[in-house]
């Protein structure tokens, strides 16, 4: 089963959800406003991407807190503040993909 991790209001997350619904593909949506990711989920994501690759420099939280001028541990900040995460994060078994990618979603659903 495909898992979509993101925020309900995120346009890219909405695209991924809509694409799967239109194709009648079963999926699980994890709204980061409702629950945090477990340590195991973070480990799985970090096994595919470095923390710096997952930070969204265009997020309101990133700009508001001035992260562009700070030195910080990306993994630690992401785990504490999921608002920094590039969304959606797509997961299927042990595969992880950041951002909306229709080809990947279709491939994983086969």
C-alpha positions as CSV (number, residue, x, y, z in Angstrom):
1,X,0.0,0.0,0.0
2,X,1.2,3.5,-0.8
3,X,1.5,6.0,2.0
4,X,1.3,9.7,1.4
5,X,2.8,11.9,4.2
6,X,2.0,15.6,4.1
7,X,-0.4,18.3,5.0
8,X,-4.0,18.6,3.8
9,X,-3.5,22.1,2.6
10,X,-0.4,21.4,0.6
11,X,-1.1,21.6,-3.1
12,X,1.4,18.9,-4.1
13,X,0.0,16.5,-1.4
14,X,-3.5,17.2,-2.8
15,X,-2.3,16.3,-6.3
16,X,-0.9,13.0,-5.1
17,X,-4.1,12.1,-3.2
18,X,-6.3,13.1,-6.2
19,X,-4.2,11.1,-8.6
20,X,-4.5,7.9,-6.6
21,X,-8.3,8.5,-6.0
22,X,-8.9,9.0,-9.7
23,X,-7.1,5.7,-10.5
24,X,-8.9,3.8,-7.6
25,X,-5.5,3.0,-6.0
26,X,-5.6,2.3,-2.3
27,X,-3.4,4.5,-0.1
28,X,-3.0,5.8,3.4
29,X,-2.7,9.5,4.1
30,X,-0.7,10.7,7.1
31,X,-1.6,14.3,8.0
32,X,1.4,15.8,9.7
33,X,-1.0,18.3,11.4
34,X,-2.7,15.4,13.2
35,X,0.2,13.1,14.1
36,X,4.0,13.1,14.1
37,X,6.0,10.5,12.4
38,X,7.5,7.7,14.5
39,X,11.2,7.3,14.9
40,X,11.0,4.2,12.6
41,X,9.3,6.2,9.9
42,X,11.9,9.0,10.1
43,X,14.7,6.3,9.9
44,X,13.2,4.9,6.8
45,X,12.9,8.4,5.2
46,X,16.5,9.3,6.3
47,X,17.8,6.0,4.8
48,X,16.9,7.4,1.4
49,X,17.5,11.1,1.8
50,X,19.9,13.3,3.8
51,X,18.1,15.7,6.1
52,X,19.2,18.7,4.1
53,X,17.5,17.3,1.0
54,X,14.2,17.2,2.8
55,X,14.1,20.8,4.0
56,X,11.7,23.1,2.1
57,X,13.4,26.5,1.9
58,X,10.1,27.9,0.6
59,X,8.0,27.0,3.7
60,X,6.6,29.7,5.8
61,X,8.2,28.1,8.9
62,X,11.7,28.1,7.3
63,X,11.4,31.8,6.4
64,X,9.7,32.8,9.7
65,X,12.4,31.2,11.9
66,X,15.3,32.5,9.7
67,X,16.8,29.1,9.0
68,X,18.7,30.4,6.0
69,X,21.0,32.3,8.4
70,X,21.3,29.5,11.0
71,X,23.6,26.5,11.4
72,X,21.4,23.5,12.4
73,X,21.1,19.8,12.3
74,X,18.6,19.2,9.5
75,X,17.5,15.7,10.8
76,X,16.9,17.0,14.3
77,X,15.0,20.1,13.1
78,X,12.8,18.0,10.7
79,X,11.9,15.6,13.5
80,X,10.9,18.5,15.8
81,X,9.3,20.7,13.1
82,X,7.6,18.8,10.4
83,X,6.6,22.1,8.8
84,X,10.1,22.2,7.3
85,X,9.5,19.0,5.3
86,X,9.2,18.9,1.5
87,X,5.8,17.4,1.0
88,X,4.4,15.0,0.0
89,X,6.7,12.1,1.1
90,X,5.6,9.0,-0.8
91,X,6.3,5.6,0.7
92,X,5.7,2.1,-0.5
93,X,7.3,-0.8,1.4
94,X,10.9,0.3,1.7
95,X,10.8,2.8,-1.1
96,X,10.6,6.5,-0.4
97,X,10.2,9.5,-2.8
98,X,10.0,13.1,-1.9
99,X,7.6,15.4,-3.7
100,X,4.7,14.6,-6.1
101,X,5.7,12.1,-8.8
102,X,2.8,10.6,-10.8
103,X,5.1,8.1,-12.6
104,X,6.4,6.7,-9.3
105,X,2.8,6.4,-7.9
106,X,1.6,4.5,-10.9
107,X,4.7,2.2,-10.9
108,X,4.3,1.4,-7.2
109,X,0.6,0.6,-7.6
110,X,1.2,-2.1,-10.2
